[in-house]
Every structure is written in structure tokens, then in C-alpha cells.
């Protein structure tokens, strides 16, 4: 984590797909459309705003 002892939102976005995508189960129709869990998670991360400090 670049020498830091804390994480930032960019760290989470960078590691989420390889760390979590295999845990997502898609409906069969998603497989037929060739949509992968990696794609779903990446799109979700793209759309969600990062939390901000209060």
C-alpha cells in the first residue's frame, strides 16, 4: 500500500476485483450474455462514490 499504514479509497478500488469478484454469483442469464463477475464489480466500483472524510 505504497508504504502507508492505512488504506485509501483508491487502494480498495485497485484490490476489490481480484479479491472479491470470485465471491459473486451471477444469474444464468448473465452468463449467457457473457457478463462476468469481474465486469459487474468493476462497474459497481466505477459508479459508487468514494467515502469522504467528515
DSSP file (Angstrom, degrees, kcal/mol; ACC not computed):
  #  RESIDUE AA STRUCTURE BP1 BP2  ACC     N-H-->O    O-->H-N    N-H-->O    O-->H-N    TCO  KAPPA ALPHA  PHI   PSI    X-CA   Y-CA   Z-CA
    1    1 A X    >         0   0    0      0, 0.0     3,-1.7     0, 0.0     5,-0.2   0.000 360.0 360.0 360.0  42.4    0.0    0.0    0.0
    2    2 A X  T 3   -     0   0    0      1,-0.3     3,-0.1     3,-0.1     0, 0.0   0.808 360.0 -57.7  58.8  35.3    2.7    2.4   -1.0
    3    3 A X  T 3  S+     0   0    0      1,-0.3    -1,-0.3     2,-0.0     2,-0.2   0.524 104.0 130.1  78.1   4.8    4.4    2.4    2.4
    4    4 A X    <   -     0   0    0     -3,-1.7    -1,-0.3     2,-0.1     3,-0.0  -0.561  55.8-146.8 -89.6 156.7    1.3    3.6    4.2
    5    5 A X  S    S+     0   0    0     -2,-0.2     2,-0.3    -3,-0.1    -1,-0.1   0.013  84.0  52.0-106.9  25.8   -0.2    2.1    7.4
    6    6 A X  S    S-     0   0    0     -5,-0.2     2,-0.3     2,-0.0    -2,-0.1  -0.951  80.7-118.7-149.3 164.2   -3.7    2.9    6.3
    7    7 A X        -     0   0    0     -2,-0.3     2,-0.3     4,-0.0    -2,-0.0  -0.782  17.2-157.5-109.2 155.1   -5.8    2.4    3.2
    8    8 A X    >>  -     0   0    0     -2,-0.3     4,-1.5     1,-0.0     3,-1.3  -0.841  38.3 -98.8-122.3 162.9   -7.4    5.0    0.9
    9    9 A X  H 3> S+     0   0    0     -2,-0.3     4,-2.5     1,-0.3     5,-0.2   0.838 122.3  58.6 -52.6 -35.7  -10.4    4.5   -1.5
   10   10 A X  H 3> S+     0   0    0      1,-0.2     4,-2.1     2,-0.2    -1,-0.3   0.846 102.0  54.7 -64.3 -32.6   -8.1    4.0   -4.4
   11   11 A X  H <> S+     0   0    0     -3,-1.3     4,-1.8     2,-0.2    -1,-0.2   0.930 109.1  47.8 -63.3 -45.3   -6.5    1.0   -2.7
   12   12 A X  H  X S+     0   0    0     -4,-1.5     4,-2.1     1,-0.2    -2,-0.2   0.931 112.1  49.0 -62.2 -46.2   -9.9   -0.6   -2.2
   13   13 A X  H  X S+     0   0    0     -4,-2.5     4,-0.6     1,-0.2    -1,-0.2   0.877 111.6  50.2 -61.9 -37.4  -10.8    0.1   -5.9
   14   14 A X  H  < S+     0   0    0     -4,-2.1     4,-0.3    -5,-0.2    -1,-0.2   0.834 121.3  32.3 -70.3 -32.5   -7.5   -1.4   -7.1
   15   15 A X  H  X S+     0   0    0     -4,-1.8     4,-1.8    -3,-0.1     5,-0.2   0.587  96.9  84.0-102.7 -12.4   -7.8   -4.6   -5.0
   16   16 A X  H  X>S+     0   0    0     -4,-2.1     4,-2.8    -5,-0.2     5,-0.6   0.925  88.7  49.9 -62.3 -48.4  -11.5   -5.2   -4.9
   17   17 A X  H  X5S+     0   0    0     -4,-0.6     4,-1.8     1,-0.2     5,-0.3   0.954 116.0  39.7 -61.3 -52.9  -11.9   -7.0   -8.2
   18   18 A X  H  45S+     0   0    0     -4,-0.3    -1,-0.2     1,-0.2    -2,-0.2   0.817 122.9  43.5 -66.9 -25.9   -9.1   -9.6   -7.7
   19   19 A X  H  <5S+     0   0    0     -4,-1.8    -2,-0.2     2,-0.1    -1,-0.2   0.787 129.8  17.3 -87.3 -27.9  -10.0  -10.1   -4.1
   20   20 A X  H ><5S+     0   0    0     -4,-2.8     3,-2.7    -5,-0.2     4,-0.3   0.691  95.2  87.5-121.1 -25.5  -13.8  -10.3   -4.2
   21   21 A X  G ><<S+     0   0    0     -4,-1.8     3,-1.6    -5,-0.6    -3,-0.1   0.816  85.6  61.0 -54.8 -35.4  -15.1  -11.0   -7.8
   22   22 A X  G 3  S+     0   0    0     -5,-0.3    -1,-0.3     1,-0.3    -2,-0.1   0.657  98.4  60.3 -67.1 -13.1  -14.8  -14.8   -7.3
   23   23 A X  G <  S+     0   0    0     -3,-2.7     2,-0.5     2,-0.0    -1,-0.3   0.502  84.3  95.3 -90.6  -5.6  -17.4  -14.5   -4.5
   24   24 A X    <   -     0   0    0     -3,-1.6     2,-0.6    -4,-0.3    13,-0.2  -0.761  60.8-156.4 -92.7 127.0  -20.1  -13.0   -6.7
   25   25 A X        -     0   0    0     -2,-0.5     2,-0.3    12,-0.1    -2,-0.0  -0.902  11.0-156.8-102.8 123.7  -22.7  -15.5   -8.1
   26   26 A X        -     0   0    0     -2,-0.6     2,-0.1     1,-0.1    11,-0.0  -0.679  23.2-103.8 -98.2 153.0  -24.4  -14.3  -11.3
   27   27 A X    >>  -     0   0    0     -2,-0.3     3,-1.5     1,-0.1     4,-1.1  -0.378  37.6-108.8 -67.4 152.8  -27.7  -15.4  -12.6
   28   28 A X  H 3> S+     0   0    0      1,-0.3     4,-2.1     2,-0.2     3,-0.3   0.837 117.0  61.9 -55.3 -35.4  -27.6  -17.8  -15.6
   29   29 A X  H 3> S+     0   0    0      1,-0.2     4,-1.5     2,-0.2    -1,-0.3   0.795  99.2  56.4 -64.8 -24.7  -28.8  -15.2  -18.0
   30   30 A X  H <4>S+     0   0    0     -3,-1.5     5,-2.8     2,-0.2    -1,-0.2   0.890 105.8  50.2 -70.1 -38.4  -25.8  -13.1  -17.2
   31   31 A X  H ><5S+     0   0    0     -4,-1.1     3,-1.7    -3,-0.3    -2,-0.2   0.911 107.5  53.8 -63.4 -42.1  -23.5  -16.0  -18.2
   32   32 A X  H 3<5S+     0   0    0     -4,-2.1    -1,-0.2     1,-0.3    -2,-0.2   0.878 108.6  48.9 -60.8 -37.2  -25.4  -16.3  -21.5
   33   33 A X  T 3<5S-     0   0    0     -4,-1.5    -1,-0.3    -5,-0.2    -2,-0.2   0.406 116.9-119.2 -81.7   2.8  -24.8  -12.6  -22.1
   34   34 A X  T < 5 +     0   0    0     -3,-1.7     2,-0.6     1,-0.2    -3,-0.2   0.833  60.1 153.0  61.2  36.5  -21.1  -13.3  -21.3
   35   35 A X      < -     0   0    0     -5,-2.8    -1,-0.2    -6,-0.1     2,-0.2  -0.865  29.8-153.8 -95.7 125.9  -21.1  -10.8  -18.4
   36   36 A X     >  -     0   0    0     -2,-0.6     4,-2.0    -3,-0.1     3,-0.3  -0.624  26.0-117.8-100.5 157.7  -18.5  -11.8  -15.8
   37   37 A X  H  > S+     0   0    0      1,-0.2     4,-2.5    -2,-0.2     5,-0.2   0.835 116.1  60.4 -61.7 -31.8  -18.5  -11.1  -12.1
   38   38 A X  H  > S+     0   0    0      1,-0.2     4,-2.4     2,-0.2    -1,-0.2   0.921 105.7  47.4 -58.6 -43.8  -15.3   -9.0  -12.7
   39   39 A X  H  > S+     0   0    0     -3,-0.3     4,-2.3     2,-0.2    -2,-0.2   0.907 111.5  49.9 -65.7 -42.5  -17.2   -6.8  -15.0
   40   40 A X  H  X S+     0   0    0     -4,-2.0     4,-2.3     2,-0.2    -2,-0.2   0.938 113.7  44.7 -62.7 -47.8  -20.1   -6.3  -12.6
   41   41 A X  H  X S+     0   0    0     -4,-2.5     4,-2.6     1,-0.2     5,-0.2   0.904 112.1  51.9 -65.6 -41.6  -17.9   -5.5   -9.7
   42   42 A X  H  X S+     0   0    0     -4,-2.4     4,-1.8    -5,-0.2    -1,-0.2   0.904 111.4  47.7 -61.9 -41.1  -15.7   -3.1  -11.7
   43   43 A X  H  X S+     0   0    0     -4,-2.3     4,-2.1     2,-0.2    -2,-0.2   0.901 110.6  51.8 -66.9 -40.6  -18.9   -1.2  -12.9
   44   44 A X  H  X S+     0   0    0     -4,-2.3     4,-2.2     1,-0.2    -2,-0.2   0.932 110.7  47.7 -60.4 -46.2  -20.2   -1.1   -9.4
   45   45 A X  H  < S+     0   0    0     -4,-2.6    -1,-0.2     1,-0.2    -2,-0.2   0.854 110.4  53.1 -63.8 -34.5  -16.9    0.4   -8.1
   46   46 A X  H  < S+     0   0    0     -4,-1.8    -1,-0.2    -5,-0.2    -2,-0.2   0.886 113.5  42.5 -67.1 -38.4  -17.0    2.9  -11.0
   47   47 A X  H  < S+     0   0    0     -4,-2.1     2,-0.3    -5,-0.1    -2,-0.2   0.804  97.4  83.2 -81.1 -30.7  -20.5    4.1  -10.2
   48   48 A X  S  < S-     0   0    0     -4,-2.2     2,-0.2    -5,-0.2    -4,-0.0  -0.570  79.5-125.2 -80.1 133.5  -20.2    4.3   -6.4
   49   49 A X        -     0   0    0     -2,-0.3     2,-0.2     1,-0.1    -2,-0.1  -0.487  27.7-111.7 -72.7 146.5  -18.7    7.5   -4.9
   50   50 A X        -     0   0    0     -2,-0.2    -1,-0.1     1,-0.1   -40,-0.0  -0.491  39.4 -99.9 -72.3 145.9  -15.8    7.0   -2.6
   51   51 A X        -     0   0    0     -2,-0.2     2,-0.3     1,-0.1   -42,-0.2  -0.335  38.1-141.9 -64.6 150.9  -16.4    7.9    1.0
   52   52 A X        -     0   0    0     -3,-0.1     2,-0.1     1,-0.0    -1,-0.1  -0.837  20.4-100.1-114.3 152.9  -15.2   11.3    2.2
   53   53 A X              0   0    0     -2,-0.3    -1,-0.0     1,-0.1     0, 0.0  -0.389 360.0 360.0 -66.6 146.6  -13.7   12.3    5.5
   54   54 A X              0   0    0     -2,-0.1    -1,-0.1     0, 0.0    -2,-0.0   0.446 360.0 360.0 -91.0 360.0  -16.1   14.0    7.8
